[in-house]
Amino acid sequence: MSAALFPADALAALDAIPREHLAAAIAWLAARAMEPAPVPEKPVPEANGKLLTADEVAGRLHVSKRWVYRHARELGAVRLSEARVRFTTEGVERHVTRRQAKGERDG
């Protein structure tokens, strides 16, 4: 491994570890390397008003709830958790405007 990959102060700190403590230091570093990386929280996009459920979007667009989930990305979906998805009113309105400009209908 090249010393150029690490900052000099990090290498100096490693060199300062007494020989009898190296095994424990390596075990600690290996355990740390196995920990999952922290997942930064995604801010929920500003939604002038409330976020809509799939049922509400389906009602507004006159489509099925299944259609809403299949087109979630283009409807401005926001994942609140593994099981909870909401839709911004702006995303839904943007979708409707795009479809109208193209002369297309949903569903």
Secondary structure, DSSP 8 states (H G I E B T S, - for coil): --GGGS-HHHHHHHHTS-GGGHHHHHHHHHHHHHS------------SS--B-HHHHHHHHT--HHHHHHTTGGGTEEESSSS-EEE-HHHHHHHHHHHHHHT----
